[in-house]
Amino acid sequence: MRWYGSIALFVALAASCACAQQVAPSPAPATPDAPKLYHIGSGVSAPTILYAAPAIFSEEARAKKITGDCLISLIVDAQGMPQDPKVIQKLGHGLDEQALASVNQYRFEPAMKDGKPVPVRIIMKVNFKLY
């Protein structure tokens, strides 16, 4: 039997999600060809998860009964695809890699500004619990 982690998206929509959290604005892109990154709020809606792949426990973490949250920072591009995921709060024991693999499979309804899809940086919380 496989153990799955539960996943929550932390975005700045407190009215629609009790677990919402304000996401800080992203720094300006380093190259002029890179698309501008927006931040949620001030007319920019949050992306919505359309598909969330389950995060699977690593064998090591399951054997050691490791649980907790792994935080992943990523860009949701204008097509709703995850880009540039990075672990910002680690759990170790193979769970960080499992969280990244899961988040890379996500699909989103992109963030919107003035009726057009825009890229935003968000923070995802991947929760690993043993049931």
C-alpha positions as CSV (number, residue, x, y, z in Angstrom):
1,M,0.0,0.0,0.0
2,R,1.3,3.4,-0.9
3,W,1.4,6.4,1.4
4,Y,0.4,9.7,-0.2
5,G,1.1,13.2,1.0
6,S,-1.7,15.8,0.9
7,I,-1.1,19.0,-1.0
8,A,-2.3,22.6,-0.4
9,L,-1.8,25.7,-2.5
10,F,-0.9,28.8,-0.5
11,V,-2.1,31.9,-2.4
12,A,-3.5,35.3,-1.6
13,L,-7.2,34.4,-1.7
14,A,-8.2,34.4,1.9
15,A,-11.9,34.8,1.0
16,S,-11.9,31.5,-1.0
17,C,-9.4,29.4,1.0
18,A,-9.1,29.3,4.8
19,C,-5.4,28.4,4.4
20,A,-4.4,31.3,2.2
21,Q,-1.2,33.1,2.6
22,Q,0.1,36.3,0.9
23,V,2.9,35.6,-1.5
24,A,5.6,38.2,-1.8
25,P,6.3,39.8,-5.2
26,S,9.0,38.2,-7.2
27,P,12.2,40.1,-8.3
28,A,12.4,41.4,-11.8
29,P,13.6,39.0,-14.4
30,A,17.3,38.9,-15.0
31,T,17.1,39.0,-18.8
32,P,15.1,41.4,-21.0
33,D,13.6,38.5,-23.0
34,A,12.1,36.8,-19.8
35,P,8.4,37.4,-19.2
36,K,7.5,39.8,-16.4
37,L,6.5,38.0,-13.2
38,Y,3.4,39.3,-11.4
39,H,2.4,38.9,-7.8
40,I,-1.1,38.0,-6.6
41,G,-3.3,40.9,-5.6
42,S,-3.7,44.4,-7.2
43,G,-5.8,43.0,-10.0
44,V,-3.9,39.7,-10.4
45,S,-5.9,36.6,-9.6
46,A,-4.3,33.5,-8.1
47,P,-3.8,30.4,-10.2
48,T,-6.1,27.5,-9.6
49,I,-5.0,23.9,-9.4
50,L,-6.6,21.8,-12.1
51,Y,-4.6,18.6,-11.4
52,A,-2.5,17.8,-8.3
53,A,-0.3,14.7,-8.6
54,P,0.0,12.8,-5.3
55,A,3.2,13.1,-3.4
56,I,4.5,9.6,-2.6
57,F,6.5,8.8,0.5
58,S,10.1,7.7,-0.1
59,E,11.0,4.3,1.3
60,E,13.4,5.9,3.8
61,A,10.8,8.4,5.1
62,R,8.2,5.7,5.5
63,A,10.6,3.4,7.3
64,K,11.6,6.2,9.7
65,K,8.0,7.5,10.0
66,I,9.0,11.0,8.9
67,T,6.1,13.5,8.5
68,G,5.8,17.2,7.9
69,D,5.6,19.9,5.3
70,C,7.9,20.7,2.4
71,L,7.5,24.2,0.9
72,I,8.1,24.6,-2.8
73,S,8.5,28.0,-4.6
74,L,7.6,27.9,-8.3
75,I,6.4,30.0,-11.2
76,V,3.0,29.2,-12.7
77,D,3.4,30.4,-16.3
78,A,0.8,31.9,-18.5
79,Q,-0.1,28.4,-19.8
80,G,-0.7,27.0,-16.3
81,M,2.5,25.0,-16.2
82,P,4.9,24.8,-13.2
83,Q,8.3,26.3,-13.9
84,D,11.5,26.6,-11.8
85,P,10.4,24.7,-8.7
86,K,12.8,25.1,-5.7
87,V,12.6,23.6,-2.2
88,I,12.5,26.4,0.3
89,Q,11.7,24.3,3.4
90,K,13.2,20.9,3.4
91,L,12.2,17.6,5.1
92,G,15.0,15.4,3.8
93,H,14.9,11.6,3.7
94,G,13.9,11.7,0.0
95,L,10.7,13.7,0.6
96,D,12.0,16.9,-1.0
97,E,12.7,15.1,-4.2
98,Q,9.2,13.5,-4.1
99,A,7.6,16.9,-3.5
100,L,9.4,18.4,-6.5
101,A,8.4,15.4,-8.7
102,S,4.8,15.8,-7.6
103,V,4.6,19.6,-8.1
104,N,6.2,19.3,-11.6
105,Q,3.2,17.3,-12.7
106,Y,0.7,19.9,-11.5
107,R,-1.5,21.7,-14.0
108,F,-3.1,25.1,-13.2
109,E,-5.6,27.5,-14.5
110,P,-3.2,30.5,-14.9
111,A,-3.3,33.7,-12.9
112,M,-5.2,36.5,-14.7
113,K,-4.7,40.2,-15.0
114,D,-7.1,42.3,-17.1
115,G,-8.6,39.1,-18.6
116,K,-5.2,37.8,-19.8
117,P,-3.1,34.9,-18.3
118,V,0.1,36.0,-16.6
119,P,3.0,34.2,-14.9
120,V,3.2,34.4,-11.1
121,R,5.5,33.0,-8.4
122,I,3.7,31.0,-5.7
123,I,4.6,28.8,-2.7
124,M,3.2,25.3,-2.5
125,K,3.0,23.4,0.7
126,V,3.4,19.6,0.2
127,N,2.3,17.8,3.4
128,F,3.5,14.3,4.1
129,K,1.4,12.4,6.7
130,L,1.3,8.7,7.6
131,Y,-2.3,7.5,8.0
